Amino acid sequence: MRTRIGYVAWAAGVVQFFVAQVVVGAAWTRPYSWARNNISDLGNAHCAMQPEPEPRYICSPEHGLMNVSFTALGALFVVGVVLTGVLWHRGATAIVARCLLGCAGVGFVLVGLAPADVHENQHALGALFVMAMGNIGLVVAGAGLADDVPGPLRWATSLLGVTALTAFGLFLSSHYLGLGMGGMERVAAFPLLVWALSAAVRGLFRQSTRVQGAPPAGPAEAPRARRQGAGTRTT
């Protein structure tokens, strides 16, 4: 049950976050662009022209909803990291990976509690936790997953981390490769969420399959049950 709760926390956190981006972005009077606008623009508390890193006008009427979504994502992400012990080895590599991923969850909470136009430094720290420590954790996680995790999934986990870290470096250096500022930021931030959702869906499917495939009590257990019942009546 602990593991199931962890997987559900990951899935619920990621899904609500993507839904919130669509809903909050749709409330903008000026069209919100996933390519030109940062994710954090959705949570800005004030309407104003933002000159850096790219000039753009930001006015997010539903910023409160977005910041609640950031905070919920972070909290649920940490819950998932803590409760999905079955997904991991018991060694130091897994511990390091889970600690780094937990830091990413804390980063999402910090981003939600400190909008970029209100507490810029705290917001930037939260983003650093997500896109630096979280993505490093994703790279390490490829070697820290349990033995029953297929090899291709291990490689995919580390590859997602490397891709996200590379994108984060490009984002910081303002090299967007045609994706736009917001597009490159999403390449840096979303692999972690895609991985968590994939791991959650896989884990829940495997648990459901195990429960449905559990064999019923065999004939050898029937005499034992009768003896136990007889012993109870005699007592």
N, C-alpha and C positions, 0 to 999 in steps of 0.2 A: 504493500500500500504506500509506503514511503516513496518508493521509486516511481510509482504511478503518479503520485502527487507532484513529484519533481518534473516529470515529463509534461504533465498537464500545465504546470506553471510556465514552462518554457513555451509551449504552444500558444497558450492564452496570451502571454505577454507579447510575443512577436506579432500575432494576428491583430490584437487590438492596436498595436503601434502602427501597423501599416494602414489599418482602417482609419485611424485618427488622422494620419497624414492626408488622406484623400478628403475626409470630411472637413478638416480645418483649412486645407488649401482651397477647397471649393467655396469657402466663405469670403475669400478675398475679393474686393471690388476690382482691383487690378489683377489680372491672371497670375496665379502662382505657377512658377516653372520649376520642375524637378531638375532641369539642366542649369538654369541661371541662378536659382535661389538655394541658399543653404537649408539644411533641415532645421537648424535652429531658428531661422527666420519665422517659422510657424509659431514659435513660442515667444517672440519678442512682444513685450508688453506695451510698447508705444509705437505710434505711427510716425515715421521719420525717414529721411534719406540716409542711407548707410553708405559711406564712401569706400569702405574696405571690407574684404579684399577686392571686391568688384563693386562699382557704383550701382545702387538699386534702391528703389523705394519700398519700404516694408510697412505693411499695415495688416495685422492679423487679428480680426475681430474675435476669433475663438482661440486666442493664445492660451487662455486658462485651461481649456480642454487638452491642448497639446502638451502643456507642462505636466498635467496630471498623467497623461499617457507616458511621457518620459519617465516619470517617477514610478508608475506602476510597472513599466517594463523593467526598470532596474531592480525593483524589489522582487519581482517574479523571477528574474534571471538569477539572482542570488539564491533564491529558494531552490531553483532547479539545480544549480551547481552543488548545493549542500546535500540534496536528497537523492541525486542520481549516482550514488556510490557504486552500484552494480555496473555502471558503464566504464569504470576506471580500474586500472591496476592499483595495487597497494603500495607501490614504490614511490620514491622521491619525485620522479618525473611527473606522475599523476598529481601529486600534491602541489607541485609548482604550477602546473597547468590550471588546476582548479582555483588556486589562489589568484592567479592572474585573471582568469575569467570572472572570478568574484569581484575583482577590482573594476572590471568593465561594468558589472551591474551597479556598483557604487557610483561609477562615473555617470551612468544614465540618470540615477537619482539626483546627483549633483547638478546635472544639466537641467533637469526639470525644476529644481528648487531655485536655481540661479539663472534666470533668463539672460541672454547675451547682452541685452541693452540695459540691464539693471545691475548685475554683478558680473562684469566681463571676465575678471580674473578667475573667479570660482567656476564660471561656465567653461572657460578655456581649460581649466584643470580637469573638469569632468570629461570634456571631449578628449583630452590626452589619455585619460584612464581607459576610455572606450577604444580609441583607434590606435593607441600605442600598446598599452599593457594588455588589452583584450586580444588584439591581433597576435601579439607575441605568444600569449596563452594558447591561441588557436594553433600556431605552429608547433608548440610543445605538445599540445594535446594529441597530435597525430601519433606520438610515441607513447603516450600515457593511457591510451584506451585499452580496455580489457581484451583478453585473448580471443573472445568470441566475436569481436568486431572484425568484419572482413578487411583484408589488406587494402583493396581499392578505396574503401571508406577512410582508412587511416591516411593514405596518400592524399586523398581529396581534402581531408581536414587540414593537413599541413599546407597543401597547395592554396587553399582558400586564405589561410593566414598570410602566406607569402604575397599573394596577390593584393590583399588588403593593405599590408604594410607598404608595398610598392606604391599603391595608389595614395596612401597617406603622405608619403614622401613627395609625390608629384603634386598633391594638393597643397602642401605647405610651400612648395617652390613655385606655385602658380603655373604649373604645366598641366593643362587640362586635356590635352590630346584630342581636342574637338568635342569632348563630352560636356564642356561647361564646368563652371565652378561647383555647382550643385551636383552635377553628374559624377564628377570625380570624387567628391566627398561621399557620395553614396556607394561608390565602388570601394571606398575605404571603410565604410561603416556597416554595410549590409551583409558581407560574407559571414560575419559573426552571427548575425540573426538568422540567416539562411541555414547555417550549420546547426544552430540550436533547434530550429523548427524541424529540420530533417532528422536529427537525433531523437527528438521527441516523438515524431510520427513513427519512426522505426521501432523505438522502444515500446510504444503503446501497442503497435501491431504485433510485435513478438510476444508481449505479455498476454494479449488477447488470444493469440494462436495457442500458446501453452495451456491456457485455461480450457479452451474448447477441445484441445487434443488430449487432455488428461484422461487416462484409462479409468473405467469404472472399477469398483472393487471386484477382484477376481474370485474364482471358486475357492481358492485356498483360504481366503479371508472369511468365507461364510461360516465354516465350523468354528473358527475362533470367536466370531460374533455370537454364535449360539452358545458356546461355552461361557462367554462373558455374561450373556443374558441369564443362563441357568444359574451361574454363581450369584447373580443379583437376586434371583427369586429365592434361592436357598437361604441367603442371608436374611 
